[in-house]
Amino acid sequence: MNDLAGKHIVLGLTGGIACYKAAELCRALVKEGATVQVVMTEASEQFITPVTMQALSNRPVYTSQWDPREPNNMPHINLSRQADAILIAPCSADFMARLVHGRADELLSLMCLARPIARVPLLIAPAMNREMWAHPATQRNMAQLAADGATLLGVGSGLQACGETGDGRMLEPQELLEDLIAFFQPKLLAGRRVVVTAGPTFEALDPIRGITNHSSGKMGFAIARAAREAGAEVALIAGPVSLATPRGVRRVDVKSARQMLAATEAEIPQADVFVATAAVADWRPATESDQKIKKEGGGQPPVLTFTENPDILATVAQGARARSGELFCVGFAAESHDLVRNARAKRERKGVPLLVGNIGPVTFGQDDNQMLLVDAQGVQELPRASKLVLARQLVAEIARRRVPA
């Protein structure tokens, strides 16, 4: 999708076994359209070679302040002025201490000190042993770096190269990529709390079988990611889907419509925005057998009785009106025909300010979509694009309506 097209990223490597992840990260950044300039400390060269990083970045790697390729002998100035961001990954405990104290005795730390702070952000992906990570000196350094304006991307937890297990692993390349992409997104919902429902519901007939639908949850998960990228605190209430939770999003897993309603109602009192993308079953079996329903002789199917499920969107929207409109509600309508007419009718019936329509079920499970935004003023088309692109456009529309300039 080239989310980083036009961005010039300085990727700094310091000493640590996590340098092997930096190779994959570099490749991922390039695939997303970024220009990647690698700068390595002497210690990092003990773990990975400049030749490897040059091959992956398609650019010469810098390792010394005295590099003769710079005619003015000032790579610390030249490289930092070209950058849109400096990402140190991995960032060792030693290098964090260097940054805190303003050390400038090798190229990478000198470049960080010389960068224009207001224009070139510094992002740090720590990597170290769990005891080093937990040490008070490291935690003090982390706090000071944050106070100085650096963005700390956190650490992972798990088995470490030393054989111990705990916090301190460098985040995975895909996680760092998502964090960097999110960093550059406009913070249109900063300070807001967003609740998103996504995926299908599953209404059990017995312990084995049930009723569900084809919803993959991809659109809802994309909206949750886009809202988080826009600076919101996001709660994602997901039906039974096989999707990874977006970075920085708090996920609540449910199965049935009633469970989804209960989870939603628990989140709504603190929310500013509610986006109902879930394909909630309208009906459920009136009774659930506690044993598998067996076939009877003669080939006669069982007679099933259904009852109506709660209407989550209408329930939340009604409560929002009682709160004097403090909660901005967005509904979704997947229609098989007459999209505009049905979407308009649903928006009025549910009592929401904005409803998103798309033709289903052909969009279920796909990575792209095409949507209509329906409000009191009319209909606006969002042309076919990836679901993440559409999610970002929708978040911008929500911010424009919910958070006026």
Buried (B, 14 or more C-beta within 10 A) or exposed (E): EEBBEEBBBBBBBBBBBBBBBBBBBBBBBBEBEBBBBBBBBEBBBEBBBBEBBBEBBEBEBBBEBEBEEBEEEBBBBBBBBEBBBBBBBBBBBBBBBBBBEEBBEBBBBBBBBBBEEEEBBBBBBBBBBBEBBEBEEBEEBBEBBEEEEBBBBBBBEEEBEEEEEBBBBBBEBEBBBBBBBBBEBEBBBEEBBBBBBBBBBBBBBBEEEBBBBEBBBBBBBBBBBBBBBBBBBBBBBBBBBEBEBBBBBEBBBBBBBBBBBBBBBEBBEEBBBBBBBBBBBEEBBEEEBEEEBEEEEEEEEEEEEEEEBBBBBBBBBEBBEEEEEEBBBBBBBBBEEEBEEBBBBBBEEBBBBBBBBBBBEEBBEEEEBBBBBBBEEEBEEBEEBBBBBBBBBBBBBBBEBBBEE
